[in-house]
Amino acid sequence: MRKLSIMIFALCTLSFSALAQVTVEFSGNVQGDVKHVVVLVDDLDTLNGAAAVLDAETNGQLFKALKAQSFKTEVGSAAILFGIGNYDRVVVLGSAVESPMNAVDLQNLGGKIAKQIGVDLKEQNIVVHVDGLNTEHADAAAHIAYGYELQNYRFEKYKSDKKQSPGTLTFISAGVNEAESTYNNDLKFLAEGIYMTRDLASEPGKTIYPQAFVDAVKKKFKGIKNIDIDVLTLRDMKKNNMGALMGVGQGSIHEPKMLVIEYKGADNDDAPIALAGKGITFDTGGISLKRNSGMWAMKSDMSGAAAVAGTLYAVASRKENVNLVGLMPLAENMPAEDAIRPGDVLPTMKGTSIEIISTDAEGRLILADAVYYAQQEFKPRMLVNIATLTGSAARALSDEYAVVITRDWDLSVDMMGVGERSGEAVWPLPLHPNHFEQIKSDIADIKNSGAGNPGASIGAAVIGTFVDEDMTWVHLDIAGVDWITDVTDTVPKGSSGWGVRFMDQLVRDKK
């Protein structure tokens, strides 16, 4: 039966979504006949820029229509007008702000535009006028286009009736050259990395398993320069005594893997930044079986690994001047006759033994071997691990923040700044010496769970046991933010791709 299952799974193939299936262009002026247009308004009584031109073209119809709707000009306000002059549809968005818009503000504005345009204008050409904004960014149109792409993502691979995005989206602005450069040489790749991350997290567990993850990501990186890819197999794990990673995966018909991607964009002597992401391709909880309610969402328990892959893709594609390594331990956590049991003891690469209290506390196990391997193999100057690790994180911070835990408060504050600049907010939780005392085991060196209420901190302490105390280390628990049900400006319902924007910004700051 197991051989048959492997044959069935081998027939599954993966492909990644294109950027909203829309052609993004930048121009200094409108060309051709336009029927669908987006304009920004920051003062209704004194229309300026494209809004003033359009109002004049339509003999004041734009102003009258907005006035009749009591249109508000603050950011977030929107009106959709039909049959104004020769236009089939005019989308008006408020753009009045007190402080200059930063990059994240502009990206959020792009997401608001995407929500108003919708996906029902099949194969249409839409013009977006970017003028009159209170911002210091000459490349504002690029950030707006990027935000549009993030919101307009749809995972429709398995739908028989697929929605289509507009055919061409043209942004009209004064800073054409700046916008084209920023978008085509940078933000486009970041959006593609986020799309890849969302795709991986959205795929059913039947399609995504360790080898399938490896194959899909390797294919995505084909042709990108300065990339080295290594895949640790079961044989390699045995050689390195990675008992924690092997233990989690031993109940599945799919062998665990560890995908390692090195990007060498700086001098060989420069120590890399290391990113390690939890890659549980499906999490049943193992012998500590989860309830059926919500288990379907455990297909995205590899969001951390997917975010690492997406970040590497963005950084390498734009040829960032940095050395970066991504480690993605991959396993499927299944309840089988040979699965690990509560009470078992697993060896690790470091030599520290772990007593299993719950097989559902498995992410910290695979990361224990991964972070130790990262330090031994690559000697990084900074180590970041990211994981959908604990329900405690979601209960503490909901979906407004990801948890950040470090050994250094100043580093935590620094990470909060990274979150603000990236558009992915984090909030610190503590890592107290008592947390390391709480995970001590009676029969092994440490235990993986059952250490009291501060679940997010306890999970971090387990991983932190395998991180050198003098290492600059950041722990991200994204259990509350990786999958959303309430749409935000830049994230539609479903997988958020959380972590790509944050880690990409961290790389920019620390390169």
C-alpha positions as CSV (number, residue, x, y, z in Angstrom):
1,M,0.0,0.0,0.0
2,R,2.8,2.4,0.8
3,K,4.5,1.9,-2.6
4,L,1.2,2.6,-4.3
5,S,0.7,5.8,-2.4
6,I,4.1,7.0,-3.3
7,M,3.3,6.4,-7.0
8,I,0.1,8.4,-6.7
9,F,1.8,11.3,-5.0
10,A,4.6,11.3,-7.6
11,L,2.0,12.2,-10.3
12,C,1.3,15.5,-8.6
13,T,3.1,18.6,-10.1
14,L,3.4,22.1,-8.7
15,S,3.5,25.4,-10.5
16,F,3.5,28.9,-9.0
17,S,1.0,31.7,-9.7
18,A,2.0,34.5,-12.0
19,L,1.8,38.0,-10.6
20,A,-1.9,38.6,-10.7
21,Q,-1.9,37.7,-14.4
22,V,-1.7,41.4,-15.1
23,T,0.7,43.4,-17.1
24,V,2.0,46.3,-15.0
25,E,3.3,49.4,-16.9
26,F,4.4,52.9,-16.0
27,S,4.0,55.9,-18.2
28,G,4.1,59.7,-18.0
29,N,0.9,60.2,-20.0
30,V,-2.2,58.4,-21.1
31,Q,-2.1,56.7,-24.5
32,G,-5.0,55.3,-26.4
33,D,-8.7,55.1,-25.6
34,V,-9.2,54.6,-21.8
35,K,-12.5,53.3,-20.4
36,H,-11.5,52.4,-16.9
37,V,-9.6,54.9,-14.8
38,V,-8.5,55.3,-11.1
39,V,-8.0,58.8,-9.7
40,L,-6.9,60.0,-6.3
41,V,-8.5,62.9,-4.5
42,D,-7.2,64.7,-1.5
43,D,-9.4,67.8,-1.5
44,L,-12.9,67.7,-2.9
45,D,-13.4,71.4,-3.0
46,T,-10.2,72.0,-4.9
47,L,-9.7,69.1,-7.4
48,N,-6.3,69.0,-8.8
49,G,-4.1,66.8,-11.1
50,A,-5.8,64.0,-13.0
51,A,-9.1,64.5,-11.0
52,A,-9.3,68.1,-12.1
53,V,-8.6,67.1,-15.8
54,L,-11.2,64.3,-15.7
55,D,-13.8,66.7,-14.1
56,A,-13.2,69.2,-16.9
57,E,-13.4,66.5,-19.5
58,T,-16.8,65.5,-18.2
59,N,-18.2,69.0,-17.7
60,G,-18.1,68.8,-13.9
61,Q,-19.8,65.4,-13.7
62,L,-17.0,63.9,-11.5
63,F,-17.3,66.7,-8.8
64,K,-21.1,66.5,-8.9
65,A,-21.2,62.7,-8.4
66,L,-18.7,62.8,-5.6
67,K,-20.5,65.7,-3.9
68,A,-23.8,63.8,-4.2
69,Q,-22.2,60.8,-2.4
70,S,-20.7,63.0,0.4
71,F,-17.3,61.6,-0.6
72,K,-14.7,61.8,2.1
73,T,-11.1,62.4,1.0
74,E,-9.2,60.5,3.8
75,V,-7.3,57.4,2.8
76,G,-9.6,54.4,2.7
77,S,-12.6,56.3,1.2
78,A,-13.7,55.1,-2.2
79,A,-16.3,55.7,-4.8
80,I,-17.1,53.8,-8.0
81,L,-18.8,55.8,-10.6
82,F,-20.3,54.5,-13.8
83,G,-20.9,56.3,-17.1
84,I,-19.0,59.5,-16.2
85,G,-18.3,61.2,-19.6
86,N,-16.9,58.7,-22.0
87,Y,-15.6,56.5,-19.2
88,D,-17.3,53.2,-18.4
89,R,-16.0,53.2,-14.8
90,V,-14.2,55.7,-12.7
91,V,-12.7,54.6,-9.3
92,V,-12.0,57.4,-6.9
93,L,-10.0,56.9,-3.8
94,G,-9.3,59.4,-1.0
95,S,-5.6,60.2,-0.5
96,A,-5.6,63.0,2.1
97,V,-3.1,62.4,4.9
98,E,-1.6,64.5,7.6
99,S,2.0,63.1,7.4
100,P,3.8,62.1,4.2
101,M,3.1,58.6,3.0
102,N,5.9,56.1,3.6
103,A,6.6,53.0,1.5
104,V,4.1,50.9,3.5
105,D,1.4,53.6,3.3
106,L,1.8,53.6,-0.5
107,Q,1.7,49.8,-0.6
108,N,-1.5,49.8,1.4
109,L,-3.0,52.4,-1.0
110,G,-2.2,50.0,-3.8
111,G,-4.0,47.3,-2.0
112,K,-7.0,49.5,-1.5
113,I,-7.0,50.2,-5.3
114,A,-7.0,46.4,-6.0
115,K,-9.9,45.8,-3.7
116,Q,-12.0,48.6,-5.5
117,I,-11.1,47.4,-9.0
118,G,-11.9,43.8,-8.2
119,V,-11.4,40.9,-10.5
120,D,-14.5,41.2,-12.7
121,L,-13.0,43.5,-15.3
122,K,-11.8,40.7,-17.6
123,E,-9.0,41.6,-20.0
124,Q,-9.6,45.3,-19.6
125,N,-7.0,48.1,-19.7
126,I,-7.0,50.2,-16.5
127,V,-5.2,53.5,-16.0
128,V,-4.2,54.5,-12.5
129,H,-3.3,58.2,-12.1
130,V,-0.7,58.6,-9.3
131,D,-0.4,62.3,-8.6
132,G,-1.0,64.8,-5.8
133,L,0.2,62.4,-3.1
134,N,1.8,63.7,0.0
135,T,4.9,61.6,-0.1
136,E,8.7,61.9,-0.5
137,H,8.9,58.8,-2.6
138,A,9.7,59.7,-6.3
139,D,9.0,56.0,-7.0
140,A,5.5,56.1,-5.3
141,A,3.9,54.4,-8.3
142,A,6.1,51.3,-7.9
143,H,5.1,50.8,-4.3
144,I,1.4,51.3,-5.2
145,A,1.8,48.7,-8.0
146,Y,3.5,46.3,-5.5
147,G,0.7,46.7,-3.0
148,Y,-1.8,46.1,-5.8
149,E,-0.1,42.8,-6.6
150,L,-0.1,41.7,-3.0
151,Q,-3.8,42.2,-2.7
152,N,-4.8,40.8,-6.0
153,Y,-3.3,37.4,-5.4
154,R,-5.7,34.5,-5.8
155,F,-5.1,30.8,-5.4
156,E,-7.4,29.3,-8.0
157,K,-5.5,26.3,-9.2
158,Y,-8.3,23.9,-8.2
159,K,-11.2,26.1,-9.3
160,S,-13.1,25.2,-12.5
161,D,-14.3,28.8,-12.8
162,K,-11.2,31.0,-12.5
163,K,-11.6,34.7,-12.0
164,Q,-9.4,36.8,-14.4
165,S,-7.6,40.0,-13.4
166,P,-7.4,43.0,-15.7
167,G,-5.2,42.7,-18.7
168,T,-3.1,45.8,-18.3
169,L,-2.6,48.1,-15.4
170,T,-0.8,51.4,-16.4
171,F,0.4,53.8,-13.6
172,I,0.6,57.4,-14.8
173,S,3.1,59.4,-12.7
174,A,5.8,62.0,-13.0
175,G,8.5,59.6,-11.7
176,V,8.3,57.1,-14.5
177,N,12.0,56.1,-14.5
178,E,12.2,55.8,-10.8
179,A,9.0,53.7,-10.6
180,E,10.1,51.4,-13.4
181,S,13.5,50.8,-11.9
182,T,12.2,50.1,-8.3
183,Y,9.4,47.9,-9.5
184,N,11.2,45.9,-12.2
185,N,14.5,45.5,-10.4
186,D,13.2,45.0,-6.9
187,L,9.6,45.0,-5.8
188,K,8.4,42.7,-8.6
189,F,10.7,40.0,-7.3
190,L,9.5,40.5,-3.7
191,A,5.9,40.1,-4.9
192,E,6.9,36.9,-6.7
193,G,8.6,35.6,-3.6
194,I,5.4,36.2,-1.6
195,Y,3.3,34.6,-4.3
196,M,5.5,31.5,-4.1
197,T,5.2,31.4,-0.3
198,R,1.4,31.7,-0.5
199,D,1.1,29.1,-3.1
200,L,3.2,26.6,-1.1
201,A,1.1,27.2,2.0
202,S,-2.2,26.9,0.1
203,E,-1.5,23.6,-1.6
204,P,-3.2,20.5,-0.1
205,G,-1.0,18.2,1.9
206,K,-1.5,15.5,-0.8
207,T,0.4,17.7,-3.2
208,I,3.0,19.2,-0.8
209,Y,5.3,16.8,1.0
210,P,9.0,17.1,1.6
211,Q,10.3,16.0,-1.8
212,A,7.5,17.9,-3.6
213,F,8.5,21.1,-1.7
214,V,12.1,20.5,-2.7
215,D,11.3,19.9,-6.3
216,A,9.1,22.9,-6.6
217,V,11.5,25.4,-5.0
218,K,14.5,24.1,-6.9
219,K,12.6,24.6,-10.2
220,K,11.7,28.2,-9.1
221,F,15.4,29.0,-8.5
222,K,16.5,27.6,-11.8
223,G,18.6,30.2,-13.7
224,I,19.1,32.5,-10.7
225,K,22.8,33.3,-10.3
226,N,25.0,32.8,-7.2
227,I,22.7,30.1,-5.8
228,D,23.9,26.8,-4.4
229,I,21.2,24.2,-3.4
230,D,21.8,21.2,-1.2
231,V,19.3,18.7,0.0
232,L,20.0,16.6,3.1
233,T,18.4,13.2,2.8
234,L,17.7,10.6,5.4
235,R,21.2,9.2,5.0
236,D,22.7,12.7,5.6
237,M,20.5,13.1,8.7
238,K,21.7,9.8,10.1
239,K,25.3,10.8,9.5
240,N,24.7,14.0,11.4
241,N,22.7,12.3,14.1
242,M,19.6,14.6,13.4
243,G,17.3,12.4,15.5
244,A,14.8,15.2,16.2
245,L,14.2,15.9,12.5
246,M,14.2,12.2,11.6
247,G,11.9,11.4,14.5
248,V,9.2,13.8,13.5
249,G,9.1,12.5,9.9
250,Q,9.4,8.7,10.6
251,G,5.7,8.1,10.8
252,S,5.1,9.3,7.2
253,I,5.5,7.5,3.9
254,H,7.4,10.6,2.8
255,E,11.0,10.8,4.1
256,P,12.0,14.0,5.8
257,K,14.4,16.3,3.9
258,M,16.3,19.5,4.6
259,L,16.5,22.0,1.8
260,V,19.5,24.3,2.1
261,I,19.8,27.3,-0.3
262,E,22.9,29.5,-0.3
263,Y,22.9,32.9,-2.0
264,K,26.4,34.3,-2.3
265,G,26.0,38.0,-3.2
266,A,28.9,39.4,-1.2
267,D,32.6,38.5,-0.6
268,N,33.3,34.9,0.4
269,D,34.8,36.2,3.7
270,D,31.5,37.8,4.7
271,A,29.6,35.7,7.2
272,P,26.0,35.1,6.1
273,I,22.7,35.7,7.6
274,A,21.0,32.4,8.2
275,L,17.2,31.9,8.0
276,A,15.7,28.7,9.2
277,G,12.0,28.0,8.6
278,K,9.7,25.2,10.0
279,G,8.5,23.0,7.2
280,I,5.9,20.6,8.5
281,T,4.1,19.9,5.2
282,F,1.1,18.5,7.0
283,D,0.6,18.3,10.8
284,T,-1.9,15.8,12.2
285,G,-0.3,16.2,15.6
286,G,1.1,12.7,15.2
287,I,0.2,10.3,18.0
288,S,-0.9,13.3,20.0
289,L,-3.6,13.7,17.3
290,K,-5.3,17.0,16.8
291,R,-9.0,17.5,16.7
292,N,-10.6,17.4,13.3
293,S,-11.9,20.9,13.6
294,G,-9.4,23.1,11.8
295,M,-7.0,20.3,11.0
296,W,-7.4,21.2,7.3
297,A,-5.4,24.3,7.9
298,M,-2.4,22.3,9.0
299,K,-1.4,22.1,5.3
300,S,0.1,25.5,5.9
301,D,2.3,24.4,8.8
302,M,5.2,24.8,6.5
303,S,4.7,28.5,6.1
304,G,8.0,29.3,7.8
305,A,9.9,27.2,5.3
306,A,7.9,28.7,2.5
307,A,8.7,32.2,3.7
308,V,12.4,31.4,3.8
309,A,12.3,30.2,0.2
310,G,10.3,33.3,-0.8
311,T,12.8,35.6,0.9
312,L,15.8,33.9,-0.7
313,Y,14.1,34.2,-4.1
314,A,13.5,37.9,-3.7
315,V,17.0,38.7,-2.4
316,A,18.8,36.6,-5.0
317,S,16.7,37.8,-7.9
318,R,17.4,41.5,-7.2
319,K,21.1,40.6,-6.7
320,E,21.4,42.0,-3.2
321,N,24.9,42.5,-1.9
322,V,24.8,40.0,0.9
323,N,25.5,36.4,1.8
324,L,22.3,34.6,2.8
325,V,21.5,31.0,3.6
326,G,18.1,29.5,4.0
327,L,17.5,26.2,5.8
328,M,14.2,24.4,5.4
329,P,13.8,21.2,7.5
330,L,10.8,19.4,6.0
331,A,8.7,16.6,7.4
332,E,5.2,15.3,7.5
333,N,3.9,14.6,11.0
334,M,1.7,11.5,10.8
335,P,0.3,8.9,13.3
336,A,1.6,5.6,12.0
337,E,2.8,2.3,13.6
338,D,6.4,3.6,13.6
339,A,5.6,7.2,14.6
340,I,7.3,8.6,17.7
341,R,5.3,8.4,20.9
342,P,4.9,10.7,23.9
343,G,7.6,9.6,26.4
344,D,10.1,8.7,23.7
345,V,13.6,10.3,23.8
346,L,15.2,11.6,20.7
347,P,18.9,12.4,20.1
348,T,19.9,15.6,18.3
349,M,22.9,16.7,16.2
350,K,24.1,18.8,19.2
351,G,24.0,15.8,21.4
352,T,21.3,17.2,23.7
353,S,18.5,14.6,24.2
354,I,14.8,15.6,24.0
355,E,12.0,13.8,25.8
356,I,8.8,13.9,23.8
357,I,5.8,15.0,25.9
358,S,3.6,15.9,22.9
359,T,4.2,14.8,19.4
360,D,2.2,17.8,18.4
361,A,5.1,20.1,19.6
362,E,7.1,19.0,16.6
363,G,8.2,22.3,14.9
364,R,10.7,23.0,17.6
365,L,12.1,19.6,17.1
366,I,12.9,19.9,13.5
367,L,14.2,23.4,14.0
368,A,16.5,22.2,16.8
369,D,18.6,20.2,14.4
370,A,18.3,22.9,11.7
371,V,19.5,25.8,13.7
372,Y,22.4,23.8,15.1
373,Y,23.4,22.6,11.6
374,A,23.2,26.2,10.4
375,Q,25.7,27.4,13.0
376,Q,28.1,24.5,12.5
377,E,28.1,24.5,8.8
378,F,27.8,28.3,7.9
379,K,29.0,30.2,11.0
380,P,26.4,32.9,10.5
381,R,26.6,36.4,11.9
382,M,22.9,36.4,12.6
383,L,20.3,33.6,12.9
384,V,16.6,33.9,12.4
385,N,14.1,31.1,12.7
386,I,10.5,31.4,11.7
387,A,7.7,29.0,12.4
388,T,4.0,28.5,12.9
389,L,4.9,27.2,16.3
390,T,2.4,27.8,19.0
391,G,-1.3,28.5,19.5
392,S,-0.1,30.6,22.5
393,A,1.3,33.2,20.0
394,A,-2.0,33.5,18.3
395,R,-3.9,33.8,21.6
396,A,-1.5,36.4,22.9
397,L,-1.3,38.7,19.8
398,S,-4.1,37.6,17.5
399,D,-3.4,38.4,13.8
400,E,-2.1,42.0,14.4
401,Y,1.4,40.9,15.3
402,A,3.8,38.0,14.9
403,V,5.7,37.1,18.1
404,V,9.4,38.1,18.2
405,I,11.6,36.6,21.0
406,T,15.3,37.4,21.5
407,R,17.8,37.2,24.3
408,D,18.4,40.9,23.9
409,W,15.7,43.6,24.5
410,D,17.5,46.1,22.2
411,L,17.4,43.5,19.4
412,S,13.7,43.0,20.0
413,V,13.1,46.8,19.7
414,D,15.2,46.7,16.5
415,M,13.0,44.0,15.1
416,M,9.9,46.1,15.9
417,G,11.4,48.7,13.6
418,V,12.0,46.1,10.9
419,G,8.3,45.2,11.2
420,E,7.2,48.8,10.8
421,R,9.3,49.4,7.7
422,S,8.3,46.1,6.1
423,G,4.5,46.2,6.8
424,E,4.7,43.0,8.9
425,A,4.4,44.0,12.5
426,V,6.0,42.1,15.4
427,W,5.7,42.4,19.2
428,P,8.1,41.0,21.8
429,L,7.4,38.2,24.3
430,P,9.9,37.3,27.0
431,L,12.5,34.6,27.2
432,H,13.3,34.2,30.9
433,P,16.0,32.0,32.4
434,N,13.2,30.2,34.1
435,H,11.8,29.1,30.8
436,F,15.0,27.0,30.2
437,E,14.6,25.6,33.7
438,Q,11.0,24.6,33.0
439,I,12.0,22.5,30.0
440,K,14.4,20.3,31.9
441,S,13.5,16.6,31.7
442,D,13.6,13.9,34.4
443,I,14.9,11.3,32.0
444,A,16.5,13.4,29.2
445,D,18.3,16.7,28.9
446,I,15.2,18.7,28.0
447,K,11.5,18.0,27.2
448,N,9.7,19.5,24.2
449,S,6.4,20.5,25.9
450,G,4.4,20.3,29.2
451,A,6.3,23.2,30.9
452,G,3.4,25.5,31.9
453,N,1.5,28.4,30.5
454,P,3.9,30.6,28.5
455,G,3.7,28.3,25.5
456,A,5.3,30.7,22.9
457,S,8.3,31.4,25.2
458,I,8.7,27.7,26.1
459,G,8.8,26.8,22.3
460,A,11.4,29.5,21.9
461,A,13.4,28.1,24.8
462,V,13.5,24.6,23.3
463,I,14.9,26.1,20.0
464,G,17.2,28.5,22.0
465,T,18.8,25.5,23.7
466,F,20.4,24.7,20.3
467,V,21.5,28.3,19.6
468,D,24.9,29.6,20.9
469,E,24.3,32.2,23.6
470,D,26.6,34.7,21.9
471,M,24.7,34.3,18.6
472,T,22.6,37.2,17.4
473,W,19.3,35.2,17.3
474,V,15.7,36.1,16.4
475,H,12.8,33.8,16.9
476,L,9.6,34.5,15.0
477,D,6.4,32.7,15.9
478,I,3.9,33.4,13.1
479,A,1.1,31.1,14.2
480,G,-1.4,34.0,14.4
481,V,-0.5,35.7,11.2
482,D,0.3,33.1,8.6
483,W,-3.4,32.5,7.6
484,I,-6.1,35.2,7.8
485,T,-9.8,35.2,7.4
486,D,-10.2,39.0,7.4
487,V,-8.8,40.7,4.4
488,T,-6.3,43.5,4.9
489,D,-5.0,46.0,2.4
490,T,-2.2,43.8,1.1
491,V,-3.4,40.3,2.1
492,P,-6.5,38.6,0.7
493,K,-8.2,35.8,2.6
494,G,-6.0,32.7,3.0
495,S,-2.2,32.4,3.3
496,S,-0.6,35.7,4.0
497,G,2.9,34.8,3.0
498,W,4.0,36.4,6.3
499,G,7.7,36.7,6.8
500,V,8.9,37.4,3.3
501,R,8.5,41.1,3.7
502,F,9.9,41.1,7.2
503,M,12.9,39.0,6.5
504,D,13.6,40.8,3.3
505,Q,13.6,44.1,5.1
506,L,15.9,42.7,7.8
507,V,18.3,41.6,5.1
508,R,18.2,45.1,3.6
509,D,18.9,46.6,7.0
510,K,21.6,44.2,8.1
511,K,23.5,43.6,4.8
